[in-house]
Amino acid sequence: MNYYEHHVFFCVNQRKNGEVCCANAGAEGLRAYAKERIKALGRNGAGRVRINTAGCLDRCGEGPTLVVYPQGVWYTFVDQSDIDEIIDEHLVNSRVVKRLCLDDIDAQQEAAA
């Protein structure tokens, strides 16, 4: 059994010299928002949801990135509404948000090429 139902890691890495990175896309503020929203919903703690920071997840070129374990679902996001959708759908109702999944986005781009 997993200690958390969902363990979420937000890339908040800051790269040097103005390189594309999650920190430049506001990832830290959105991580803090997600953490507070999970607490407000009473979904934090053992057996529930944990929101953590991560160093570079090495997908920053695909937009700000987070990953949900143990499912291993990778997401990108732009703003609070995207984070709300990930929280409401995936972390509360266990439904993957396909439109924000990096692997689904990658597959769509490959099919279009």
Backbone torsions as a table, in degrees:
resi	resn	phi	psi	omega
1	MET	NA	142.1	178.9
2	ASN	-82.9	146.6	179.3
3	TYR	-67.0	-37.8	176.5
4	TYR	-115.7	144.0	172.9
5	GLU	-65.9	-43.6	177.4
6	HIS	-136.5	124.2	177.1
7	HIS	-115.9	113.5	-171.3
8	VAL	-106.4	127.4	177.9
9	PHE	-115.6	119.0	176.3
10	PHE	-96.2	124.6	171.0
11	CYS	-70.1	124.1	176.9
12	VAL	-124.4	22.3	-176.5
13	ASN	-63.2	139.1	175.5
14	GLN	-111.3	113.1	178.0
15	ARG	-88.2	156.7	-178.6
16	LYS	-83.4	164.3	172.0
17	ASN	60.0	29.5	175.7
18	GLY	72.1	15.2	178.2
19	GLU	-64.7	152.8	177.8
20	VAL	-59.7	130.0	178.5
21	CYS	-158.5	162.7	-177.5
22	CYS	-65.0	-36.1	-179.7
23	ALA	-59.8	-38.1	179.8
24	ASN	-69.6	-14.2	179.8
25	ALA	-100.5	12.4	176.5
26	GLY	80.6	23.3	-175.9
27	ALA	-61.3	-38.5	-178.2
28	GLU	-64.3	-43.9	178.4
29	GLY	-64.2	-39.2	179.1
30	LEU	-72.8	-30.6	173.4
31	ARG	-64.9	-45.4	179.1
32	ALA	-61.9	-40.0	177.0
33	TYR	-61.4	-47.0	-179.7
34	ALA	-60.6	-42.8	-179.4
35	LYS	-61.6	-44.9	179.4
36	GLU	-67.2	-38.6	-180.0
37	ARG	-66.5	-40.5	177.3
38	ILE	-62.4	-42.7	176.9
39	LYS	-62.2	-45.0	-179.4
40	ALA	-61.5	-32.6	178.2
41	LEU	-80.9	-6.2	-177.7
42	GLY	69.8	27.5	-176.1
43	ARG	-102.7	2.5	-177.6
44	ASN	-87.3	158.2	174.9
45	GLY	109.7	177.1	-177.7
46	ALA	-54.2	135.9	179.3
47	GLY	79.1	-0.8	-177.7
48	ARG	-123.4	-117.2	-173.9
49	VAL	-122.5	139.4	173.7
50	ARG	-126.8	129.0	176.7
51	ILE	-106.1	124.9	-178.9
52	ASN	-129.9	160.1	169.4
53	THR	-88.8	157.1	175.0
54	ALA	-136.8	154.0	169.1
55	GLY	-72.7	-160.3	-176.5
56	CYS	-60.7	126.1	174.8
57	LEU	-95.1	1.8	173.4
58	ASP	63.0	33.1	173.7
59	ARG	-133.0	21.9	-174.2
60	CYS	-60.6	-27.2	177.7
61	GLY	-65.6	-12.5	-179.8
62	GLU	-99.1	10.0	-178.5
63	GLY	104.4	172.6	177.4
64	PRO	-57.3	143.7	-168.6
65	THR	-129.5	141.5	167.7
66	LEU	-139.1	156.5	178.4
67	VAL	-132.7	139.2	-179.9
68	VAL	-109.7	120.1	175.4
69	TYR	-110.5	154.3	11.3
70	PRO	-84.2	0.2	-177.0
71	GLN	-69.4	-25.9	-179.3
72	GLY	71.2	35.7	179.8
73	VAL	-94.8	124.5	-178.3
74	TRP	-100.0	130.6	179.9
75	TYR	-124.0	154.2	163.0
76	THR	-114.7	164.3	-177.0
77	PHE	-157.2	160.6	179.9
78	VAL	-119.0	-41.5	-172.4
79	ASP	-149.8	-174.0	-177.8
80	GLN	-61.6	-33.2	-179.9
81	SER	-65.0	-35.7	175.5
82	ASP	-66.3	-42.8	178.5
83	ILE	-63.5	-42.5	177.1
84	ASP	-58.8	-41.5	179.6
85	GLU	-65.1	-42.1	177.8
86	ILE	-63.7	-43.5	179.0
87	ILE	-63.5	-53.2	-175.2
88	ASP	-63.7	-44.4	-176.0
89	GLU	-82.5	-55.4	-173.5
90	HIS	-81.7	-52.1	-171.8
91	LEU	-78.0	-26.2	178.5
92	VAL	-98.1	-45.7	-173.4
93	ASN	-107.2	4.4	176.8
94	SER	56.1	37.8	175.2
95	ARG	-117.2	124.0	-179.5
96	VAL	-67.2	138.1	177.6
97	VAL	-92.9	90.4	-172.0
98	LYS	-59.0	-37.4	-175.9
99	ARG	-64.6	-20.1	-179.9
100	LEU	-106.1	-1.7	-179.0
101	CYS	-73.3	125.9	179.0
102	LEU	-61.6	-41.2	-177.6
103	ASP	-66.0	-37.5	176.6
104	ASP	-69.3	-39.6	177.8
105	ILE	-64.1	-43.7	177.8
106	ASP	-58.8	-45.1	-178.6
107	ALA	-64.4	-40.3	178.1
108	GLN	-63.6	-41.8	180.0
109	GLN	-67.1	-38.7	178.3
110	GLU	-65.6	-40.5	179.7
111	ALA	-65.9	-32.6	-179.9
112	ALA	-77.0	-20.0	-175.9
113	ALA	-79.0	NA	NA
